Amino acid sequence: MFTKMKNIDTAFRYVRGFTMLIIVGCIIICCYTLYKSFESVTLMQDKVYILANGKALEAYSSDRRDNVPVEARDHVKTFHKFFFTLDPDDKVIKTNITKALYLADDSAKRIYDDLKENGFYSGIISGNISQTIQIDSITIDIKVYPYRFNCYAKQNIIRTTSILKRNLITQGSLRNVSRSDNNPHGFLIERWETIENKDIGVENRK
């Protein structure tokens, strides 16, 4: 009788141990599966697929710190393109200036107001003058925040009979702001000023 009970007790312990081993194994497998699932989701979130010309192209997201110089230069370039690209059309001028002023603080607004008060934009319209800008280079110092920049560019002032070429150098600083449709880079130009804007030549139009 006692031997039989002992065998039953031993068998029970074996079954219990085996059951606990299975349970522990299942828990480990579940934890590992969850971990790998979260890891896969995280990796997938870093990938973006763009459909271009019927082909799916894979793009990768990255930390903004990796792209600060690139985004900052493009922000400065975009601002100058909008601010200095003018045609003899009041709506075009207002549209471009409005887009530019979203990218800068009141230092740009003051320069715009001064130009407007001095009749610069009305002269563009009445004289059928167009103005374009070509960015030569932009330097950004990201070692100190807010980031200082210098923009080197050439202006073409296109009149009926001639094209006036001017050298343009501006400077300012960039601080971080929230991204939006009007400011996709998430920077704001501050203390913007023109260092140099002088004539470098005139080309006759044929």
C-alpha positions in Angstrom: 0.0 0.0 0.0 2.7 2.4 1.0 4.8 1.6 -2.0 1.8 2.2 -4.2 1.2 5.6 -2.6 4.9 6.5 -2.9 4.8 5.6 -6.6 1.6 7.8 -7.1 3.3 10.7 -5.2 6.4 10.4 -7.3 4.4 10.3 -10.5 2.4 13.3 -9.4 5.6 15.2 -8.7 7.0 14.3 -12.1 3.8 15.3 -13.8 3.7 18.6 -11.8 7.4 19.3 -12.7 6.8 18.5 -16.3 3.7 20.7 -16.4 5.6 23.6 -14.7 8.4 23.2 -17.2 5.9 23.4 -20.1 4.3 26.5 -18.6 7.7 28.2 -18.1 8.7 27.3 -21.7 5.4 28.7 -23.0 6.0 31.9 -21.1 9.5 32.3 -22.4 8.3 31.6 -26.0 5.5 34.2 -25.6 7.8 36.8 -24.2 10.3 36.2 -27.0 7.6 36.4 -29.6 6.3 39.7 -28.2 9.8 41.1 -28.1 10.5 40.2 -31.7 7.1 41.6 -32.7 7.7 44.9 -31.1 11.2 45.0 -32.7 9.7 44.3 -36.1 7.1 47.0 -35.7 9.8 49.5 -34.7 11.9 48.6 -37.7 8.8 48.9 -40.0 8.1 52.4 -38.6 11.5 53.5 -39.7 10.6 52.6 -43.3 8.4 54.6 -45.7 7.5 53.3 -49.1 7.0 56.0 -51.8 5.2 55.2 -55.1 7.0 56.9 -58.0 6.3 56.1 -61.6 4.6 52.9 -60.7 7.6 51.7 -58.6 7.6 51.3 -54.8 10.8 53.0 -53.4 11.9 52.5 -49.8 12.8 55.5 -47.7 14.2 55.5 -44.2 13.4 58.0 -41.4 16.2 59.4 -39.4 16.8 61.6 -36.4 16.5 65.3 -37.2 19.9 66.0 -35.8 21.3 64.1 -38.7 19.6 66.4 -41.2 19.9 69.8 -39.5 22.5 71.3 -41.9 20.6 70.0 -45.0 17.2 71.2 -43.8 18.6 74.5 -42.5 20.2 75.3 -45.8 17.0 74.4 -47.7 15.0 76.6 -45.4 17.3 79.6 -46.0 17.3 78.9 -49.7 13.5 78.7 -49.9 13.1 81.9 -47.9 15.4 83.9 -50.3 13.7 82.4 -53.3 10.3 83.6 -52.2 11.5 87.0 -51.0 13.6 87.9 -54.0 11.7 86.3 -56.9 9.4 89.0 -58.2 7.4 89.7 -61.3 5.4 92.7 -62.4 2.2 91.3 -60.9 0.8 92.4 -57.6 -0.7 88.9 -56.8 2.6 87.2 -57.5 4.5 89.6 -55.3 2.0 89.2 -52.4 1.9 85.4 -52.8 5.7 85.0 -52.7 6.2 87.5 -49.9 3.5 85.9 -47.8 5.2 82.5 -48.2 8.6 84.1 -47.3 7.2 85.8 -44.2 6.0 82.5 -42.8 9.7 81.4 -42.7 11.1 84.4 -40.8 10.4 86.8 -37.9 9.6 90.5 -37.9 13.1 91.4 -39.1 12.0 90.3 -42.6 8.6 92.0 -42.2 10.3 95.3 -41.4 12.5 95.0 -44.5 9.4 94.3 -46.6 7.5 97.2 -45.1 10.4 99.6 -45.8 10.7 98.4 -49.4 6.9 98.8 -49.9 6.9 102.3 -48.3 9.8 103.4 -50.6 7.8 102.3 -53.6 10.0 99.4 -54.6 7.2 96.9 -55.4 5.1 99.5 -57.2 8.2 100.3 -59.3 8.5 96.6 -60.1 4.9 96.6 -61.4 5.0 99.9 -63.2 8.3 99.3 -64.9 7.5 95.7 -65.9 10.5 94.5 -64.1 11.2 90.9 -63.0 13.7 89.9 -60.4 15.3 86.5 -59.9 17.9 85.1 -57.5 20.5 82.4 -57.8 21.9 81.0 -54.6 25.6 80.5 -54.8 26.2 79.0 -51.3 24.8 79.0 -47.8 27.0 78.4 -44.7 25.4 77.2 -41.4 27.1 77.1 -38.0 25.3 74.3 -36.1 27.8 74.3 -33.2 26.0 77.1 -31.4 22.2 77.5 -31.1 20.4 79.4 -32.6 22.3 78.5 -35.7 24.0 81.3 -37.6 23.9 81.4 -41.3 25.3 83.4 -44.3 23.7 83.4 -47.7 25.7 84.3 -50.8 23.6 84.9 -54.0 23.3 86.8 -57.3 20.3 88.8 -58.3 19.1 89.4 -61.8 16.9 92.5 -62.3 15.4 92.1 -65.7 14.2 95.2 -67.5 12.9 95.7 -71.0 16.3 96.5 -72.5 18.8 95.3 -69.9 19.6 92.8 -67.1 21.2 94.3 -64.0 23.3 91.8 -62.0 23.8 92.4 -58.3 25.8 90.6 -55.6 23.8 89.8 -52.5 25.0 88.6 -49.1 22.7 88.2 -46.1 23.0 86.8 -42.6 20.8 85.8 -39.7 20.1 83.0 -37.3 17.7 80.0 -37.2 15.7 78.7 -34.3 13.5 75.6 -34.0 9.8 76.0 -34.3 6.9 73.5 -34.9 6.6 72.2 -38.4 3.5 73.1 -40.4 2.3 73.3 -44.0 3.6 76.9 -44.2 6.9 76.0 -42.5 7.8 72.4 -43.3 11.4 72.6 -42.2 10.5 73.7 -38.6 12.9 76.7 -38.6 12.4 80.4 -38.1 14.8 83.0 -39.5 15.7 85.7 -36.9 17.7 88.9 -37.0 17.8 88.7 -40.8 19.8 91.5 -42.5 21.6 92.3 -45.7 25.3 92.7 -45.5 26.0 93.5 -49.2 23.8 94.3 -52.2 25.8 96.0 -54.9 25.8 96.1 -58.7 28.3 93.9 -60.5 27.4 94.4 -64.1 24.8 95.2 -66.7 23.9 93.1 -69.7 22.0 94.5 -72.7 19.1 92.5 -73.9 18.7 91.8 -77.6 
